[in-house]
Amino acid sequence: MITSPKIPATGWYVLGNARLHQSLTPGLEAPFDRDGFALVDVAIADGRIKGIAPRGERPAPPRTVDLAGRIVLPCFVDCHTHLDKGHIWPRMPNPDGSFMGALDAAGSDRLIHWSADDVARRMDFSLRGAYAHGTRAIRTHLDSIAPQEKISWPVFVEMREKWRGRIDLQAASLIGIEGAREAKWFAGLARRVAAAGGILGAVTYMLPDLDELLDRMFSTAIDLGLDLDFHADETGDLAAVSLKRIAEAALRHKFEGKILVGHCCALSRQPDREVKATLDKAAAAGLGVVSLPMCNLYLQDRRPDGATPRWRGVTLLHEMKARGIPVAVASDNTRDPFYAYGDLDMLEVYRMATRILHFDHPVADWPRAVAATPAAMMSLDRAGTLSTGAPADLVIFRGRSWTELLSRPEADRIVVRDGRAIDRQLPDYAELDDLMRA
C-alpha cells in the first residue's frame, strides 16, 4: 500500500524528488527527459516557493517530503466556464442532446428558476468542486439577457469577494450579438460590466449586420477600457466565419485590449484557403482562442437520425499555435443542457484534450494550455507556473509520467495553496436537491 505524502501544516519544508514540467517552470535549468520532466527539490516557506533545484545526487535537504517522482503541476486556470448554468440538468435536461435543445432548455430554466439565491448556490457549489480539484482562477460567462443581468452580476460581485484568496474569479457578459442593436440597453449593460470589473462578451452569428454589431462592441470596449470575449462559430456550418470577422474588427479598430474567442468549431471543416486566411488575420489581430473539447464533442455533429458523429467538434489548435496564436482548453459547461457531465476538473479537461486534440507525440508545451496560457489571457500575475518567488499553489499527483497521470482520475491528488494542503472534500449533489425540485 503506497501512502500519500504528508504536507506539513506549519513551517518551511522541501518537496523532494518532485517531477516538474519544463513548459511550466520558466527559467529552470535542469536535465529534462524526453517528456519534458525533471526531478527537482522545491523549497516552500511563508506560502511561497523559495527555490527550485535539480535533484541530482545531492543528499535530501532537511524537512524533505519525498514525492518519489510524483508529478507536480501549478494550480489550473479555467478560462471559459458557465457557472450560472451549472448543475441544472436534473430539473432541465437537454431533450435530444442537440445544440438547439440546449439553447431552449437553458433559456426555459433561466426564465423559470434563476433567482439570485438559485444562481448563488449553484455557483458556490461549482466553485467548491473546482477548488478541490486544484483550480485557482476561473472566468465565467454570465447570461446577461434582460432582466437576468440585474440578477446575476450582483451575485457574481458577491461571489468574487467570498472566494477572494482561493479562486480568482472573472466574468464576461453573454448575449447574442444581436443584443448590441439596442444601443441604449447595450450601453447600460456595458456600464454594468465595467462597474463590476468584467469583460464585455457576446455570441456571434452570421447576421447581415454582423460587422456593424462588432464595431459597436469594439467601440464600447475601447470607450470603457474593457477586454472582449466571444463565443464564435459553435457549429459545423462551413459558412460560419465570424472568427475572421472578429479579427478584422480588431484590426479595423486597432484594439489594444485582450480578445479571447471560444469554440471556433466550424474552422476545422472549412477549406484550407479559408482556414489560412482566417488564421493569418487572427494572428495579426492578437486573438487568443480557447477550445472546449468536452462540450463540443457532446454537442457537435449530433445527428437527429441517431447516426454516429463524423467529426470531433474541436478547432484547429495545432495550426493556431504554429502561428503564435495563444491557445487554451477549458471546462465550459457542467451538468447543464449544453454538457450533461463534468465537474470543473481541469485534469479531466486536459486528459480529454490530449486524446481528442492529440496533445502528445510530442507533449511539447501543451500543458501550458490549462495553466500558463489562460493565466496570461486573463492577465493574472504569476499564475499557471512554478517559479521561485511565486505563490506555492500546486497540485501533487500520484502519476510519475504522462501515461500514468492521464490514465486514472487522480482522485487522491493533493492540492496545496499558499504552501498548505487544503481540505479536498467535494460538495454533495444532495445539497442542490431542493433547487432541483423547484
HUMOKA-V690228 format. One record per residue. N is the residue number from 0. RES is the residue in one small letter. SS is DSSP state (~ for helix, > for strand, _ for the rest). OMEGA is omega in degrees with one decimal (NA if undefined). Layout:
n: [N/N]
res: [RES/RES]
ss: [SS/SS]
omega: [OMEGA/OMEGA]
This chain:
n: [0/1/2/3/4/5/6/7/8/9/10/11/12/13/14/15/16/17/18/19/20/21/22/23/24/25/26/27/28/29/30/31/32/33/34/35/36/37/38/39/40/41/42/43/44/45/46/47/48/49/50/51/52/53/54/55/56/57/58/59/60/61/62/63/64/65/66/67/68/69/70/71/72/73/74/75/76/77/78/79/80/81/82/83/84/85/86/87/88/89/90/91/92/93/94/95/96/97/98/99/100/101/102/103/104/105/106/107/108/109/110/111/112/113/114/115/116/117/118/119/120/121/122/123/124/125/126/127/128/129/130/131/132/133/134/135/136/137/138/139/140/141/142/143/144/145/146/147/148/149/150/151/152/153/154/155/156/157/158/159/160/161/162/163/164/165/166/167/168/169/170/171/172/173/174/175/176/177/178/179/180/181/182/183/184/185/186/187/188/189/190/191/192/193/194/195/196/197/198/199/200/201/202/203/204/205/206/207/208/209/210/211/212/213/214/215/216/217/218/219/220/221/222/223/224/225/226/227/228/229/230/231/232/233/234/235/236/237/238/239/240/241/242/243/244/245/246/247/248/249/250/251/252/253/254/255/256/257/258/259/260/261/262/263/264/265/266/267/268/269/270/271/272/273/274/275/276/277/278/279/280/281/282/283/284/285/286/287/288/289/290/291/292/293/294/295/296/297/298/299/300/301/302/303/304/305/306/307/308/309/310/311/312/313/314/315/316/317/318/319/320/321/322/323/324/325/326/327/328/329/330/331/332/333/334/335/336/337/338/339/340/341/342/343/344/345/346/347/348/349/350/351/352/353/354/355/356/357/358/359/360/361/362/363/364/365/366/367/368/369/370/371/372/373/374/375/376/377/378/379/380/381/382/383/384/385/386/387/388/389/390/391/392/393/394/395/396/397/398/399/400/401/402/403/404/405/406/407/408/409/410/411/412/413/414/415/416/417/418/419/420/421/422/423/424/425/426/427/428/429/430/431/432/433/434/435/436/437]
res: [m/i/t/s/p/k/i/p/a/t/g/w/y/v/l/g/n/a/r/l/h/q/s/l/t/p/g/l/e/a/p/f/d/r/d/g/f/a/l/v/d/v/a/i/a/d/g/r/i/k/g/i/a/p/r/g/e/r/p/a/p/p/r/t/v/d/l/a/g/r/i/v/l/p/c/f/v/d/c/h/t/h/l/d/k/g/h/i/w/p/r/m/p/n/p/d/g/s/f/m/g/a/l/d/a/a/g/s/d/r/l/i/h/w/s/a/d/d/v/a/r/r/m/d/f/s/l/r/g/a/y/a/h/g/t/r/a/i/r/t/h/l/d/s/i/a/p/q/e/k/i/s/w/p/v/f/v/e/m/r/e/k/w/r/g/r/i/d/l/q/a/a/s/l/i/g/i/e/g/a/r/e/a/k/w/f/a/g/l/a/r/r/v/a/a/a/g/g/i/l/g/a/v/t/y/m/l/p/d/l/d/e/l/l/d/r/m/f/s/t/a/i/d/l/g/l/d/l/d/f/h/a/d/e/t/g/d/l/a/a/v/s/l/k/r/i/a/e/a/a/l/r/h/k/f/e/g/k/i/l/v/g/h/c/c/a/l/s/r/q/p/d/r/e/v/k/a/t/l/d/k/a/a/a/a/g/l/g/v/v/s/l/p/m/c/n/l/y/l/q/d/r/r/p/d/g/a/t/p/r/w/r/g/v/t/l/l/h/e/m/k/a/r/g/i/p/v/a/v/a/s/d/n/t/r/d/p/f/y/a/y/g/d/l/d/m/l/e/v/y/r/m/a/t/r/i/l/h/f/d/h/p/v/a/d/w/p/r/a/v/a/a/t/p/a/a/m/m/s/l/d/r/a/g/t/l/s/t/g/a/p/a/d/l/v/i/f/r/g/r/s/w/t/e/l/l/s/r/p/e/a/d/r/i/v/v/r/d/g/r/a/i/d/r/q/l/p/d/y/a/e/l/d/d/l/m/r/a]
ss: [_/_/_/_/_/_/_/_/_/_/_/_/>/>/>/>/>/>/>/>/>/~/~/~/_/_/_/_/_/_/_/_/_/_/_/_/>/>/>/>/>/>/>/>/>/_/_/>/>/>/>/>/>/>/_/_/_/_/_/_/_/_/_/>/>/>/_/_/_/_/>/>/>/>/_/>/>/>/>/>/>/_/_/_/_/_/_/_/_/_/_/_/_/_/_/_/_/_/~/~/~/~/~/~/~/~/~/~/~/~/~/~/~/_/_/~/~/~/~/~/~/~/~/~/~/~/~/~/~/~/~/~/~/_/>/>/>/>/>/>/>/>/>/_/_/_/_/_/~/~/~/~/~/~/~/~/~/~/~/~/~/~/_/_/_/_/_/>/>/>/>/>/>/>/_/>/~/~/~/~/~/_/~/~/~/~/~/~/~/~/~/~/~/~/~/_/_/_/>/>/>/>/>/>/_/_/_/_/_/~/~/~/~/~/~/~/~/~/~/~/~/~/~/~/_/_/_/>/>/>/>/>/_/_/_/_/_/_/_/_/_/~/~/~/~/~/~/~/~/~/~/~/~/_/_/_/_/_/>/>/>/>/>/_/~/~/~/~/~/_/_/~/~/~/~/~/~/~/~/~/~/~/~/~/~/_/_/>/>/>/>/_/~/~/~/~/~/~/~/_/_/_/_/_/_/_/_/_/_/_/_/_/_/_/_/_/~/~/~/~/~/~/_/_/_/>/>/>/>/_/_/>/_/_/_/>/_/_/>/_/_/_/_/_/_/~/~/~/~/~/~/~/~/~/~/~/~/_/_/_/_/_/_/_/_/~/~/~/~/~/_/~/~/~/~/~/~/_/_/_/_/_/_/_/_/_/_/_/_/_/>/_/_/>/>/>/_/_/_/_/_/~/~/~/~/_/_/_/_/_/_/_/_/>/>/>/>/_/_/>/>/_/_/_/_/_/_/_/~/~/~/~/~/~/~/~/_/_]
omega: [178.6/-179.1/177.9/176.6/-179.6/179.9/-179.3/179.9/-179.4/174.2/-178.7/178.0/179.1/169.7/-176.6/-179.7/175.6/-178.9/-176.9/-178.8/-175.6/-175.7/-174.9/178.4/-175.6/175.3/-178.6/174.8/-175.6/176.5/-179.3/179.0/-173.7/176.9/177.2/-178.0/171.0/174.0/-175.1/167.7/-178.4/178.6/-176.7/177.2/177.4/175.6/-177.4/174.3/-177.6/178.6/175.5/-177.6/176.5/-176.6/178.3/-179.5/-177.0/173.4/-178.9/175.9/175.9/-179.9/-179.8/169.5/-174.7/179.6/174.0/175.3/177.9/177.1/174.5/178.1/171.4/175.9/-170.6/173.8/-174.1/-166.2/178.6/178.1/176.3/-176.5/-178.5/178.0/-168.2/168.5/176.6/-175.8/-176.3/-178.6/-178.4/-179.6/172.9/-174.0/-175.6/179.5/-177.9/177.8/179.1/175.5/178.0/179.6/-177.0/-178.1/-179.9/177.8/178.1/-179.5/178.7/-178.8/-174.0/-163.3/-164.4/169.5/178.3/-179.0/-179.9/-178.9/-177.1/-178.0/-179.8/176.4/-178.9/176.9/179.8/-178.9/177.1/176.1/179.9/179.7/-179.7/179.6/175.6/177.9/-179.5/178.2/-177.9/164.0/177.0/168.9/178.7/173.8/-172.5/173.5/-179.1/2.4/-172.6/-178.5/179.7/179.6/-168.4/-179.4/173.9/175.8/179.1/-178.6/178.2/-178.9/178.2/179.1/180.0/-175.4/-179.9/-178.6/176.2/175.5/172.5/-171.0/174.8/177.9/174.8/176.8/177.3/174.6/166.9/-176.6/179.0/176.7/178.9/176.5/179.4/-167.6/-176.7/-179.8/-178.5/177.5/177.7/177.2/-179.1/177.2/178.1/178.8/-179.4/-179.6/179.8/-177.6/-175.5/-179.0/-180.0/-175.6/179.4/171.9/-179.2/174.6/-179.8/178.9/178.9/-178.0/-177.2/-178.0/178.6/178.8/175.5/177.1/178.7/179.2/-179.3/179.6/179.5/179.1/178.8/-178.8/-174.9/179.8/-176.3/167.1/-177.0/179.9/-175.9/159.1/-175.7/168.2/177.4/-173.2/172.9/-178.2/-178.6/-179.0/-178.4/-176.1/-177.1/173.8/178.3/-178.9/175.2/178.4/179.2/178.0/178.5/178.7/-179.8/-177.2/-176.8/-173.7/-176.1/177.5/178.4/177.5/176.0/-179.1/-177.5/174.5/179.2/-174.2/-173.7/-176.8/-175.7/179.9/-173.3/179.9/-176.0/-179.0/178.2/178.7/-178.1/180.0/-179.7/-177.2/176.6/179.6/178.7/177.7/-179.5/-178.0/179.2/179.1/166.1/-177.0/175.3/175.2/-177.8/-165.3/-175.8/-179.5/-178.9/175.5/-178.8/-171.9/-168.6/178.2/172.0/-168.1/-176.6/179.5/178.1/-179.4/179.8/176.5/-174.8/179.2/-167.2/176.8/-178.2/-179.0/-170.0/-175.5/180.0/179.7/177.2/-179.0/178.8/178.2/179.6/176.6/177.1/-177.7/-179.8/167.8/-174.7/-172.3/-172.7/-171.9/-176.5/176.1/174.6/-174.2/178.9/176.5/-170.7/-169.2/173.7/-178.2/-176.9/175.7/-175.5/171.4/175.7/179.1/-178.8/177.2/179.5/179.6/178.8/-177.3/-175.6/-174.0/-179.7/173.2/-177.4/178.4/8.1/173.4/178.2/-179.6/179.1/175.8/177.7/-175.1/177.1/-175.7/-171.7/-177.0/176.1/175.9/177.4/177.6/-177.8/178.6/179.0/-177.0/173.0/173.9/172.9/175.4/174.9/-178.2/-179.8/-179.5/-179.3/174.7/178.9/178.3/-171.9/-179.8/179.4/-178.6/175.7/-178.4/-179.4/178.8/179.8/-177.2/174.7/-176.5/-172.8/179.9/-179.2/-178.2/-178.2/-178.3/-178.7/176.1/177.3/178.8/-179.5/177.1/-176.3/174.5/-177.5/177.4/-179.2/171.1/-174.8/179.5/178.4/178.5/-178.9/178.7/-178.6/178.2/-176.2/-174.5/-178.6/176.9/-177.9/176.1/-175.8/NA]
